[in-house]
């Protein structure tokens, strides 16, 4: 299903104080946060732990919902790993992931939603490479709030992605869509969650 009249934002809390995050959200007129961290806690930045963050956002008139189980970047099932690295392509096919996308799209009919994770740069985060891409493929307009308040849409992010992965010059044997898919794949292999306990084949044999 295409959702061409739907817009969703993303933001990374990074090392901002809470006031820095709320400033970014207000500038973009965000009215709801969908927290897509698998573990909604930060040892170094406790202001972004789930409970205090939810309370602060509520006091500032911003709704909060935790979607880390559906849309988090650290899957628990071994079937979502490839050589110990989380596979965004496999995760995107999971029923729970698709259910999470539906919750975001439904919520975006009522709120200006920002998907929040921790990384500063969207290209280093599954909120862009996995969730943002999946929503964009459904026709959702994705807008990524950068740490300086600049907003980039998914197309602009993909231009950066192609350049960063050496795919921008094109390839005689690959279509533009294939080039982009390969760029996503290469980037994800570098930045996705790694868990070597999930690196063995499912039959338990060593390699």
Residue pairs with C-beta under 8 A, 6 or more apart in sequence:
1 138
2 138
2 139
3 105
3 135
3 138
3 139
3 140
4 139
4 140
4 141
6 105
6 108
6 109
6 139
6 140
6 141
7 108
7 112
7 140
7 141
7 142
7 143
8 104
8 105
8 108
8 113
8 114
8 115
8 132
8 135
8 140
8 141
8 142
8 143
9 28
9 30
9 112
9 113
9 114
9 115
9 142
9 143
9 144
9 145
9 151
10 114
10 115
10 116
10 117
10 122
10 125
10 127
10 128
10 131
10 132
10 142
10 143
10 144
10 145
11 21
11 24
11 25
11 28
11 30
11 114
11 115
11 116
11 144
11 145
12 116
12 117
12 118
12 119
12 120
12 121
12 122
12 125
12 127
12 147
13 21
13 42
13 45
13 48
13 116
13 117
13 118
14 118
14 119
14 120
14 147
15 45
15 120
16 24
16 147
17 47
18 47
18 48
18 53
18 56
21 48
22 56
22 57
22 60
22 62
23 149
24 145
24 147
24 149
25 33
25 62
25 114
25 145
27 145
27 149
28 112
28 114
28 143
28 145
28 151
29 112
30 62
30 112
30 113
30 114
31 61
31 62
31 63
31 111
31 112
31 113
32 62
32 63
32 64
32 65
32 107
32 111
32 112
32 113
32 114
33 57
33 62
33 63
33 64
33 65
33 113
33 114
33 116
34 65
34 67
34 71
34 103
34 104
34 107
34 113
34 114
34 115
34 116
35 50
35 53
35 64
35 65
35 66
35 67
35 68
35 116
35 117
36 67
36 68
36 71
36 72
36 73
36 115
36 116
36 117
36 126
36 127
36 131
37 68
37 72
37 73
37 116
37 117
37 118
38 68
38 69
38 72
38 73
38 74
38 193
39 68
39 72
39 74
40 48
40 49
40 50
40 53
40 66
40 68
41 48
41 49
41 50
42 48
42 49
42 118
46 52
47 53
47 56
48 118
50 66
53 64
54 64
57 63
57 64
58 64
63 111
65 103
65 107
67 100
67 103
67 104
67 115
69 96
69 100
70 96
70 97
70 99
70 100
70 103
71 97
71 100
71 101
71 104
71 115
71 130
71 131
72 126
73 86
73 117
73 125
73 126
73 127
73 130
73 192
73 193
74 86
74 193
74 195
75 81
75 86
75 91
75 94
75 193
78 198
78 202
79 90
79 202
80 86
80 87
80 90
80 91
80 94
81 87
81 90
81 195
81 198
81 199
82 90
83 199
84 194
84 195
84 196
84 197
84 198
84 199
85 189
85 192
85 193
85 194
86 192
86 193
86 194
86 195
87 188
87 192
88 126
88 129
88 130
88 133
88 184
88 188
88 192
89 185
91 97
91 130
92 130
92 133
92 134
97 134
100 131
101 131
101 134
101 135
101 138
104 113
104 115
104 131
104 135
105 135
105 138
105 140
107 113
108 140
114 145
115 127
115 131
115 132
116 127
117 125
117 126
117 127
118 125
119 125
119 127
120 147
121 146
122 128
122 129
122 132
122 144
122 146
122 152
122 157
123 129
123 157
123 160
123 161
123 164
123 187
123 191
124 191
125 191
126 188
126 191
126 192
126 193
128 142
128 144
128 154
128 157
129 184
129 187
129 188
129 191
129 192
130 188
132 142
132 144
132 154
132 157
133 154
133 184
135 142
136 142
136 154
141 153
141 154
142 153
142 154
142 157
143 151
143 152
143 153
144 151
144 152
144 153
144 154
144 157
145 151
146 152
152 160
158 180
158 183
159 168
161 167
161 180
161 183
161 184
161 187
162 168
162 179
162 180
162 183
164 183
164 187
165 182
165 183
165 186
165 187
167 179
167 180
167 182
167 183
167 186
170 176
170 179
171 178
171 179
174 182
200 206
200 207
201 207
